[in-house]
Amino acid sequence: MAGGVYVGDEVEGREDLGPEFGADAEADAEAEYGFAAGEGEYPGEFEAEGDSESFFGMQSEGMVLTGLALGPGLRRAARVCVAVALGLGVVLWAVLAVLYAYRVFFEGSTNPDMPHLSDGRFGTAYYLVGALWAVGVGAFGLATRGSMARLLWCFGCLVSAFFWPLGVAASLALIAWRGRATVSRRAVLAGVAVLIAVAGMGWRLGVAPTASAKAVAVGSDGDLLGTWRSHSGMSVDLRADGTYAASALSGGGLGDEVPASSGRWDSEGLDGHTGVRLQVDGDLSQSLVFDVYKAGPDLLLCSTSDADKPCQVVLRRS
């Protein structure tokens, strides 16, 4: 062929063949190999590169779609968990509210055998208000189906209900800050919040543990002389000559009812406190032992069969 000699797959003297040969060569290459001449040396190389780019592009899109799908799902799951915890907290505080209410309204204000002990209902009333606050704020969060932020706020108020004045004050301050109230109304809400926080925490700090009787030691037998009586009618008269006279005695630690008796008595040291031993009819083997306790300013003679309840039978000096 004039103008060039074929050597293998290459063409020598291409520049002498003219533009028509270039066009024909490109057409032949495209027909034979499935790609345009000049785009690459091997067709498989371009197919692999094209497929790889498409594959990774699809993978990236899947990751984005998965993230978009999981985001609201995880938030919804977290919201459900907080709501469940809030519901369980409401149930717990409702039970505590019933117990506190019973102690405040149905239990006696003081032990009749220990009238000078402090009245524990004042402190219990504080915890009753806290329990009612926890139930109320928890129920509000559940009933309104609020946002995650509202549920978390209600849950925080619920778990801190033992310090409910701070939770109430913070809630009022938040309403005053975020609400559309006038400036004067916001000032009133802020003032009420401060008042509740100060008064409520003063109530909380003023709540002392319920006082109880404590075992004590007396200086001499003379501190025990006199007639000791219980509200149920039992009595023991301790005399200076070392004798006693008692009515029928029964109850915790005394066994079966002991009929009216007399005999000798003496005091003894019992594990850091004083005890009174009554020798029924002078028989040491039939002794009755009372522990000396103090409740407020009063001395008590106590007997019990339960170490956790040291004063099941209580005699106060009349």
Secondary structure, DSSP 8 states (H G I E B T S, - for coil): -TT-EEETTEEETGGGT-HHHHHHHHHHHHHHHSS-TTS-S-HHHHHHHHHHHHHHHHHHHHHHHHHHHHHHHHHHHHHHHHHHHHHHHHHHHHHHHHHHHHHHHTS-SS-TT-TTS--THHHHHHHHHHHHHHHHHHHHHHHTT--HHHHHHHHHHHHTGGGHHHHHHHHHHHHHHHS---HHHHHHHHHHHHHHHHHHHHHHHH-------EE---SSGGGG-EEEE-TTS-EEEE-TTSEEEE--EEETTTEEEE-SEEEEEEEEEETTEEEEEEEETT-GGGEEEEEEEEETTEEEEEE-S-TTSS-SEEEEE-
